[in-house]
């Protein structure tokens, strides 16, 4: 059964800005279907032109670039609610690849209809612009982290960000959230070696702060994790549009 936008389980989550009935109606017309993808499926390939855009409805994935050596560099992680393929929609081709890490369900949109969003629904177009601006913001934050934070602070910052997103999505049970990535993926995303990442995770575990094992992240001391990550414990939660 294809999920109707009016019944979208993500819309009720505190992470997302409420949508008007008109916006829900437009998104239902904009949506062309759903895609179920197994873990390890390549959704978009760097340098290719995709006729489709996606919103992650269920499951997790990642974005990565392929280096000249053939190795891949993880850019960031995809969680439910993330919009996928904006580069292909605007720049005609992807500047990175997108792969599913778990089985995923995705809402599918026709890229050709993207321009009707700007022409007929300026509020939705603004939301798309906001998403692009926030991606640029997080890229800037990532560069600052790589340049000025040590390894344990980088890992702690990543864990806090992922935990906060997962909590707002209702993915946390107790203090545990699914984190189905490899240590190598995390190391790539944070600019660390695999050995350094492994030692950092061991220290966080031994200090009783956080434990990442068997595809789950267990936050043992959120206050200390925020302190290590240099994040204000009382910061305002981020609320974002949903497309």
Backbone bond lengths (Angstrom), bond angles and torsions (degrees), N, CA, C in turn:
res aa  C-N    CA-C-N  psi(-1)  N-CA   C-N-CA  omega(-1)  CA-C   N-CA-C  phi
1 X - - - 1.456 - - 1.525 109.85 -
2 X 1.328 116.30 128.13 1.454 121.15 177.20 1.530 109.13 -76.98
3 X 1.312 116.68 132.75 1.462 121.76 -178.76 1.525 110.42 -74.45
4 X 1.303 117.20 123.46 1.458 120.83 175.26 1.531 108.95 -76.03
5 X 1.329 115.15 145.07 1.463 120.06 -178.14 1.533 111.15 -59.39
6 X 1.329 117.34 -32.83 1.467 120.36 179.20 1.522 111.79 -66.21
7 X 1.348 116.97 -22.31 1.461 121.50 -179.75 1.533 112.20 -109.58
8 X 1.316 117.31 14.66 1.462 120.90 -176.55 1.530 110.17 -59.73
9 X 1.337 118.30 123.59 1.467 120.14 -178.52 1.524 113.20 -67.75
10 X 1.319 117.44 -18.98 1.467 119.90 -179.44 1.522 112.34 -76.02
11 X 1.326 116.80 -27.92 1.467 120.24 -174.25 1.523 112.34 -61.99
12 X 1.318 118.21 -26.95 1.463 121.50 -177.40 1.531 112.58 -85.66
13 X 1.311 117.22 -4.78 1.461 120.37 -176.84 1.527 110.52 -79.57
14 X 1.334 117.14 143.36 1.465 120.44 -176.92 1.522 114.18 -67.24
15 X 1.324 117.68 -10.13 1.457 120.69 179.31 1.521 112.32 -70.19
16 X 1.354 117.40 -23.07 1.460 120.81 -169.36 1.525 113.40 -112.19
17 X 1.328 114.97 144.50 1.459 122.44 176.66 1.533 108.62 -67.68
18 X 1.331 119.24 134.56 1.471 120.43 177.76 1.525 111.65 -59.12
19 X 1.330 116.01 146.45 1.463 121.91 -179.70 1.522 109.47 -107.49
20 X 1.327 116.13 145.83 1.463 121.01 175.63 1.522 108.97 -77.07
21 X 1.341 116.38 165.49 1.466 120.23 177.40 1.523 111.09 -60.94
22 X 1.337 116.25 -36.78 1.464 120.17 179.33 1.526 110.77 -65.37
23 X 1.328 116.99 -39.77 1.465 120.56 179.05 1.522 110.89 -67.07
24 X 1.321 116.46 -39.61 1.464 120.00 177.76 1.528 110.11 -63.89
25 X 1.325 116.42 -41.52 1.454 120.33 178.56 1.511 112.38 -62.90
26 X 1.334 116.76 -41.59 1.467 119.72 178.05 1.519 110.56 -64.57
27 X 1.337 117.43 -43.70 1.452 119.69 -178.13 1.524 111.43 -63.52
28 X 1.343 116.87 -32.91 1.460 119.35 177.38 1.524 110.73 -65.20
29 X 1.340 116.83 -37.01 1.465 120.66 177.39 1.530 111.20 -73.32
30 X 1.332 115.70 -35.21 1.459 121.78 -179.14 1.532 110.77 -68.71
31 X 1.327 115.70 -33.43 1.463 121.01 -178.01 1.528 110.44 -76.19
32 X 1.337 115.99 131.67 1.467 120.31 -178.81 1.526 113.01 -104.81
33 X 1.336 117.28 -10.55 1.458 119.08 -179.96 1.509 110.83 161.82
34 X 1.322 116.15 -163.26 1.458 122.25 178.39 1.519 109.73 -134.02
35 X 1.317 115.16 153.43 1.454 121.80 178.74 1.517 108.82 -125.09
36 X 1.337 116.56 127.92 1.462 122.25 170.98 1.523 107.42 -100.51
37 X 1.326 116.64 121.91 1.459 121.21 -176.38 1.517 110.06 -123.96
38 X 1.319 116.22 132.83 1.460 121.11 177.25 1.522 110.53 -71.81
39 X 1.327 116.52 161.15 1.461 121.12 176.14 1.528 109.58 -59.15
40 X 1.335 115.80 139.29 1.460 120.74 179.50 1.509 114.50 87.40
41 X 1.341 117.57 6.11 1.459 121.16 178.90 1.529 110.41 -80.86
42 X 1.325 117.16 133.09 1.457 121.62 174.78 1.524 108.30 -85.73
43 X 1.320 116.53 115.38 1.460 121.12 -178.67 1.520 112.03 -85.88
44 X 1.327 115.81 -37.73 1.456 121.16 -179.84 1.520 108.91 -143.31
45 X 1.333 116.88 144.73 1.455 121.90 -176.49 1.516 109.58 -116.62
46 X 1.311 115.89 134.53 1.459 122.18 177.95 1.526 110.78 -54.26
47 X 1.327 116.45 129.75 1.458 121.96 179.47 1.509 114.22 88.67
48 X 1.344 116.82 -8.45 1.462 120.63 -178.56 1.523 110.45 -95.60
49 X 1.318 114.91 163.11 1.459 122.47 -179.96 1.528 107.71 -109.94
50 X 1.320 116.50 118.42 1.468 120.06 -177.58 1.524 110.47 -103.67
51 X 1.331 117.77 133.53 1.467 120.21 177.24 1.525 112.88 -80.03
52 X 1.339 116.63 -4.56 1.459 120.28 -174.31 1.523 111.74 -123.77
53 X 1.322 114.22 151.17 1.455 123.33 172.03 1.525 107.46 -118.51
54 X 1.316 117.45 157.80 1.458 120.19 -175.40 1.532 111.57 -137.28
55 X 1.318 114.54 153.78 1.461 122.02 161.82 1.520 107.05 -121.59
56 X 1.322 116.08 129.06 1.469 120.10 178.62 1.520 108.99 -70.32
57 X 1.317 116.54 120.52 1.457 122.22 179.65 1.530 111.11 -96.29
58 X 1.323 115.67 -40.84 1.462 121.50 177.95 1.526 108.38 -143.52
59 X 1.339 115.80 151.43 1.453 120.53 175.52 1.520 113.45 89.48
60 X 1.335 115.37 178.81 1.461 121.86 -175.89 1.526 110.51 -133.85
61 X 1.320 114.78 153.52 1.458 120.94 178.73 1.513 110.08 -150.28
62 X 1.331 116.41 -165.44 1.455 120.28 178.15 1.518 110.87 -151.44
63 X 1.327 114.36 158.29 1.463 122.94 173.97 1.527 107.62 -107.50
64 X 1.340 116.24 141.35 1.467 118.73 179.41 1.522 110.64 -151.81
65 X 1.336 115.33 158.24 1.453 122.39 173.41 1.525 108.50 -112.98
66 X 1.318 116.19 147.53 1.453 121.35 177.11 1.525 108.98 -97.26
67 X 1.325 116.78 126.47 1.460 122.31 -178.49 1.525 110.11 -84.94
68 X 1.336 116.21 167.07 1.463 120.68 -179.03 1.525 111.68 -61.04
69 X 1.334 116.26 -27.90 1.463 120.92 179.47 1.528 112.19 -73.69
70 X 1.336 115.97 -10.48 1.457 120.25 -176.27 1.512 112.93 96.22
71 X 1.339 116.89 -13.25 1.457 120.78 176.73 1.521 109.86 -73.59
72 X 1.312 116.55 159.33 1.450 119.14 178.74 1.521 110.78 -113.01
73 X 1.312 114.72 145.79 1.455 123.00 179.51 1.521 108.49 -114.39
74 X 1.321 116.95 113.50 1.460 121.37 178.74 1.523 109.22 -69.00
75 X 1.335 116.57 131.94 1.466 122.01 179.91 1.519 110.21 -94.21
76 X 1.322 116.31 -53.11 1.463 120.61 177.72 1.522 109.77 -163.76
77 X 1.323 114.70 -179.45 1.460 121.12 -173.42 1.527 110.55 -111.64
78 X 1.324 116.03 148.14 1.463 122.82 -177.93 1.520 109.25 -107.56
79 X 1.331 115.22 128.39 1.463 122.75 177.50 1.523 108.82 -121.62
80 X 1.325 118.40 167.02 1.467 120.03 177.64 1.528 111.80 -53.57
81 X 1.327 114.88 137.98 1.452 121.12 -179.17 1.510 113.74 98.56
82 X 1.336 117.97 -14.13 1.459 120.71 -179.24 1.529 110.38 -74.75
83 X 1.331 115.43 141.27 1.461 122.82 178.15 1.523 107.74 -93.61
84 X 1.322 116.70 131.96 1.465 122.17 -172.82 1.526 110.16 -122.24
85 X 1.331 116.02 129.55 1.460 120.24 173.03 1.503 115.29 105.61
86 X 1.330 117.94 11.77 1.459 120.13 -178.73 1.524 111.38 -60.40
87 X 1.334 117.03 -37.70 1.465 119.58 178.45 1.516 111.55 -59.31
88 X 1.333 116.18 -43.78 1.460 119.72 179.40 1.520 111.05 -65.44
89 X 1.333 116.30 -33.15 1.459 120.00 -179.05 1.508 112.78 -71.29
90 X 1.335 117.39 -30.97 1.459 121.33 -175.62 1.527 112.28 -104.15
91 X 1.341 116.90 -41.39 1.461 121.69 -173.67 1.531 113.00 -99.54
92 X 1.323 116.30 2.81 1.468 123.54 176.67 1.535 113.81 75.26
93 X 1.327 118.21 -15.76 1.451 118.98 175.44 1.522 109.61 -150.51
94 X 1.322 115.70 155.52 1.455 121.37 -178.77 1.526 110.43 -78.31
95 X 1.334 115.62 141.07 1.458 121.12 175.42 1.532 111.30 -97.42
96 X 1.325 116.16 -0.61 1.458 121.34 175.75 1.526 108.25 -152.08
97 X 1.306 116.89 170.66 1.466 122.24 177.41 1.520 110.08 -102.94
98 X 1.328 115.46 158.28 1.460 121.73 179.33 1.523 108.46 -129.30
99 X 1.339 116.01 130.53 1.463 121.44 -177.21 1.523 110.40 -134.01
100 X 1.310 116.77 143.59 1.462 120.44 176.06 1.528 109.33 -81.29
101 X 1.321 116.34 138.29 1.461 121.58 176.43 1.521 110.29 -96.98
102 X 1.320 116.32 -37.09 1.453 122.52 173.08 1.524 107.61 -117.30
103 X 1.301 116.70 177.35 1.462 119.66 169.59 1.525 107.74 -62.10
104 X 1.331 117.02 133.73 1.452 120.87 -176.41 1.520 111.21 -127.91
105 X 1.309 115.41 148.55 1.458 122.65 168.72 1.523 106.61 -114.63
106 X 1.322 116.21 130.69 1.454 120.84 -175.42 1.520 111.10 -129.42
107 X 1.315 116.23 138.87 1.456 121.05 169.15 1.523 107.92 -77.03
108 X 1.322 116.70 136.43 1.460 121.69 -175.25 1.531 109.72 -110.75
109 X 1.336 115.84 135.04 1.461 122.41 178.00 1.524 109.53 -126.65
110 X 1.325 115.85 147.28 1.460 121.48 177.21 1.529 108.74 -81.00
111 X 1.324 116.21 121.95 1.468 119.91 -178.07 1.523 111.94 -59.03
112 X 1.340 117.36 -32.49 1.464 120.27 -178.28 1.524 112.18 -63.94
113 X 1.342 115.56 -25.54 1.466 119.37 -178.98 1.525 112.51 -83.01
114 X 1.336 116.57 -1.98 1.465 120.13 -177.53 1.523 111.35 -60.17
115 X 1.317 116.24 -36.56 1.468 119.39 -175.36 1.522 111.74 -70.65
116 X 1.330 117.38 -26.54 1.466 119.36 176.83 1.517 110.68 -66.82
117 X 1.315 115.86 -26.10 1.459 120.21 176.98 1.529 109.90 -64.74
118 X 1.331 116.81 -44.14 1.465 120.65 178.65 1.520 111.45 -70.28
119 X 1.328 117.45 -35.30 1.468 121.34 -175.75 1.526 111.77 -76.68
120 X 1.320 116.98 -42.37 1.464 120.23 -169.38 1.531 114.69 -109.02
121 X 1.339 117.01 -16.20 1.465 119.50 -175.71 1.528 109.53 -136.57
122 X 1.321 116.81 75.71 1.473 120.11 -176.94 1.527 113.39 -59.44
123 X 1.329 117.93 -32.02 1.461 119.16 178.69 1.526 111.27 -64.27
124 X 1.331 115.87 -41.31 1.457 120.02 177.30 1.527 110.61 -69.11
125 X 1.325 116.75 -35.95 1.461 120.73 177.16 1.523 110.35 -63.99
126 X 1.335 116.18 -38.15 1.462 119.87 176.66 1.529 110.11 -63.89
127 X 1.330 116.48 -39.32 1.461 119.98 178.06 1.528 110.67 -60.54
128 X 1.332 116.02 -40.96 1.461 120.05 178.99 1.531 110.43 -64.54
129 X 1.330 115.83 -40.42 1.462 120.55 177.45 1.526 110.33 -64.35
130 X 1.334 116.94 -38.88 1.462 121.58 178.08 1.528 110.45 -61.08
131 X 1.327 115.46 -43.91 1.461 119.90 179.18 1.524 110.69 -60.21
132 X 1.343 116.60 -44.10 1.459 120.59 179.00 1.527 110.88 -63.64
133 X 1.336 117.06 -39.58 1.463 121.08 179.46 1.528 110.86 -66.07
134 X 1.330 116.84 -39.18 1.466 119.71 179.86 1.524 111.12 -69.29
135 X 1.322 117.51 -34.68 1.459 119.74 175.68 1.522 110.09 -63.08
136 X 1.338 116.66 -39.78 1.460 120.56 176.44 1.530 110.67 -64.97
137 X 1.332 116.25 -40.16 1.467 120.64 178.05 1.522 111.36 -61.10
138 X 1.323 116.45 -46.79 1.457 119.60 -178.57 1.533 111.15 -68.51
139 X 1.338 116.91 -30.96 1.458 119.58 174.52 1.522 110.07 -64.15
140 X 1.350 116.37 -42.61 1.456 120.18 177.31 1.518 111.94 -63.03
141 X 1.326 116.10 -40.85 1.465 120.18 177.35 1.523 110.59 -63.28
142 X 1.325 116.37 -40.13 1.462 120.08 179.53 1.524 111.12 -62.90
143 X 1.336 116.56 -41.18 1.462 119.91 178.72 1.525 110.89 -64.79
144 X 1.338 116.32 -39.90 1.466 120.15 178.30 1.529 110.85 -64.89
145 X 1.315 116.71 -39.77 1.460 121.34 178.69 1.526 110.35 -63.31
146 X 1.333 116.32 -44.73 1.461 120.23 -178.97 1.528 110.95 -63.76
147 X 1.333 115.92 -33.35 1.450 119.30 -176.00 1.513 115.00 -83.91
148 X 1.340 117.85 -25.65 1.460 119.15 -169.28 1.530 115.20 -130.85
149 X 1.307 119.37 -3.82 1.465 120.32 -179.33 1.520 110.83 -110.66
150 X 1.337 115.60 144.92 1.459 118.68 174.83 1.527 109.78 -78.11
151 X 1.327 115.82 177.76 1.453 119.91 -172.58 1.508 114.36 -61.79
152 X 1.323 117.53 -44.22 1.464 119.45 -176.59 1.522 110.99 -67.92
153 X 1.336 117.89 -34.01 1.462 120.41 177.62 1.526 110.70 -69.20
154 X 1.325 117.06 -36.89 1.470 120.24 178.03 1.526 111.01 -63.38
155 X 1.325 115.89 -46.92 1.465 119.70 -179.47 1.521 110.14 -64.27
156 X 1.334 116.71 -42.84 1.463 120.33 179.66 1.524 111.08 -61.76
157 X 1.344 116.66 -42.17 1.475 120.15 178.97 1.529 110.23 -61.82
158 X 1.324 116.90 -43.94 1.465 120.30 178.74 1.523 111.12 -62.15
159 X 1.317 117.10 -43.04 1.464 120.86 -179.50 1.526 111.53 -64.41
160 X 1.325 117.26 -40.96 1.468 119.95 179.02 1.521 110.30 -64.49
161 X 1.324 117.09 -46.57 1.471 120.63 -179.17 1.528 111.13 -60.74
162 X 1.330 116.21 -46.16 1.461 120.02 -179.90 1.527 111.34 -66.42
163 X 1.325 117.11 -40.16 1.462 121.18 178.50 1.527 110.91 -62.11
164 X 1.331 116.90 -45.12 1.464 120.08 -178.53 1.524 111.20 -63.36
165 X 1.335 116.29 -41.44 1.471 119.46 177.29 1.525 110.13 -63.11
166 X 1.323 116.41 -47.56 1.462 120.31 -177.41 1.526 111.38 -63.12
167 X 1.329 116.84 -38.43 1.462 120.19 179.42 1.521 110.85 -63.99
168 X 1.333 117.07 -43.50 1.458 121.06 179.33 1.523 112.08 -68.01
169 X 1.335 116.63 -20.84 1.468 121.30 178.35 1.522 112.53 -92.65
170 X 1.320 117.04 -2.77 1.461 120.50 -179.05 1.512 113.93 74.25
171 X 1.359 116.76 28.66 1.461 120.92 -177.09 1.519 113.18 -97.34
172 X 1.333 117.04 0.46 1.459 120.18 -175.90 1.523 110.99 -102.88
173 X 1.314 115.50 132.26 1.462 121.71 173.35 1.518 107.61 -115.47
174 X 1.332 116.47 114.19 1.451 119.99 -173.10 1.514 108.86 70.77
175 X 1.311 116.75 -116.17 1.470 121.33 175.50 1.516 110.70 -116.59
176 X 1.331 116.85 14.69 1.458 121.31 -173.53 1.530 111.07 -110.93
177 X 1.330 115.21 135.58 1.465 121.15 177.86 1.523 109.72 -131.31
178 X 1.341 116.95 151.24 1.469 118.85 175.76 1.528 110.59 -69.47
179 X 1.321 116.65 132.15 1.463 122.77 175.32 1.523 107.01 -142.07
180 X 1.343 116.68 80.38 1.460 121.69 -166.48 1.527 115.16 -84.16
181 X 1.332 117.40 18.09 1.458 120.33 -177.32 1.530 111.50 -86.31
182 X 1.329 115.59 166.67 1.463 121.44 175.71 1.530 109.64 -86.42
183 X 1.322 116.50 156.83 1.459 119.19 174.18 1.527 110.66 -59.14
184 X 1.325 116.98 -34.19 1.463 120.36 178.88 1.520 111.39 -63.58
185 X 1.339 117.24 -36.98 1.462 120.72 176.99 1.525 110.56 -62.42
186 X 1.332 116.81 -45.13 1.455 121.15 179.22 1.521 110.64 -65.05
187 X 1.330 116.47 -42.28 1.457 120.37 178.62 1.529 111.05 -60.08
188 X 1.330 116.72 -44.78 1.463 120.97 178.32 1.524 111.34 -59.28
189 X 1.321 115.49 -48.20 1.466 120.39 -175.86 1.526 111.81 -63.92
190 X 1.339 117.30 -27.72 1.463 121.23 -175.36 1.522 112.91 -104.28
191 X 1.332 117.26 2.93 1.456 120.16 178.32 1.518 113.18 68.07
192 X 1.332 116.72 35.34 1.464 121.96 -179.41 1.522 109.59 -118.46
193 X 1.324 115.90 158.03 1.456 119.39 172.16 1.527 108.77 -76.21
194 X 1.306 116.15 159.47 1.461 120.30 178.44 1.528 110.66 -62.99
195 X 1.335 116.64 -39.09 1.470 120.77 179.55 1.521 110.41 -63.47
196 X 1.336 117.12 -45.50 1.465 121.22 179.84 1.525 110.46 -63.08
197 X 1.321 116.70 -42.05 1.466 120.89 179.08 1.519 110.80 -62.07
198 X 1.327 116.34 -43.00 1.464 120.34 179.88 1.527 111.46 -62.60
199 X 1.332 116.73 -42.17 1.468 120.77 178.91 1.523 111.20 -66.23
200 X 1.332 116.07 -37.69 1.462 120.65 179.53 1.517 110.93 -66.25
201 X 1.320 116.98 -43.83 1.464 120.98 178.10 1.531 110.90 -62.70
202 X 1.326 116.16 -37.37 1.467 120.26 178.35 1.524 110.62 -64.21
203 X 1.331 117.12 -41.54 1.462 120.46 -179.85 1.525 111.01 -65.90
204 X 1.332 117.29 -43.36 1.466 120.18 178.19 1.528 111.04 -61.59
205 X 1.321 115.19 -36.84 1.467 119.59 179.21 1.532 110.69 -70.19
206 X 1.327 117.15 -46.73 1.465 120.77 -178.32 1.527 112.35 -66.92
207 X 1.337 116.77 -29.63 1.469 121.33 178.50 1.523 112.53 -82.42
208 X 1.331 117.10 -1.57 1.466 120.56 178.29 1.508 114.07 71.98
209 X 1.344 116.50 31.64 1.472 120.72 -178.24 1.530 111.44 -101.64
210 X 1.315 117.73 -49.74 1.468 121.62 -178.37 1.520 109.42 -156.28
211 X 1.317 115.60 149.43 1.462 120.97 178.51 1.519 109.17 -135.82
212 X 1.320 117.18 123.59 1.467 123.39 178.31 1.525 107.51 -114.95
213 X 1.322 115.17 112.54 1.464 119.15 -175.59 1.525 109.62 -154.78
214 X 1.335 115.97 140.25 1.472 122.69 174.04 1.523 112.63 55.30
215 X 1.330 116.60 37.38 1.460 120.37 174.89 1.508 115.35 82.18
216 X 1.348 117.66 11.63 1.456 120.70 178.93 1.530 109.98 -133.39
217 X 1.319 114.90 142.15 1.455 121.67 175.23 1.518 108.58 -106.56
218 X 1.326 115.62 124.96 1.456 121.82 179.52 1.530 108.36 -113.98
219 X 1.334 116.60 111.43 1.456 121.42 178.50 1.528 108.15 -83.97
220 X 1.314 116.83 112.71 1.463 122.15 -175.66 1.522 112.56 -90.22
221 X 1.340 116.57 -30.01 1.469 121.36 179.81 1.524 108.12 -146.72
222 X 1.334 115.11 89.80 1.472 120.77 -174.36 1.536 110.86 -63.77
223 X 1.322 117.22 -38.77 1.468 120.56 -178.56 1.533 110.94 -61.38
224 X 1.317 116.18 -46.98 1.469 119.93 179.23 1.516 111.27 -66.74
225 X 1.338 116.76 -35.91 1.466 119.95 179.42 1.525 110.27 -63.43
226 X 1.339 117.22 -41.87 1.462 120.94 177.54 1.523 111.34 -63.77
227 X 1.337 116.36 -38.45 1.456 120.08 179.05 1.522 110.92 -64.07
228 X 1.319 116.83 -44.54 1.466 121.08 177.64 1.524 110.47 -62.36
229 X 1.340 115.99 -37.84 1.468 121.77 -178.24 1.524 112.99 -78.53
230 X 1.343 117.20 -5.11 1.469 123.10 -178.34 1.532 110.90 60.48
231 X 1.331 114.71 45.32 1.457 121.65 178.05 1.526 109.37 -119.98
232 X 1.329 115.92 139.15 1.463 121.98 179.12 1.523 109.29 -69.10
233 X 1.298 116.68 127.68 1.461 120.80 -179.07 1.526 111.43 -64.80
234 X 1.329 117.55 -28.58 1.463 122.20 -176.73 1.528 113.02 -98.99
235 X 1.320 117.56 20.46 1.467 120.59 -179.05 1.530 110.59 -65.72
236 X 1.318 115.34 152.35 1.467 120.58 179.11 1.532 110.38 -71.08
237 X 1.327 117.88 135.83 1.471 119.56 177.61 1.533 111.18 -67.08
238 X 1.308 116.06 143.56 1.456 121.24 179.57 1.530 109.78 -79.48
239 X 1.333 116.16 129.32 1.459 122.36 175.12 1.526 107.43 -115.98
240 X 1.318 117.61 131.37 1.459 121.41 -171.93 1.521 111.38 -131.44
241 X 1.338 117.23 158.28 1.465 120.06 175.58 1.517 111.72 -70.00
242 X 1.308 115.89 157.64 1.461 122.82 175.34 1.511 108.56 -119.61
243 X 1.319 116.69 127.59 1.461 121.14 176.75 1.530 109.05 -113.95
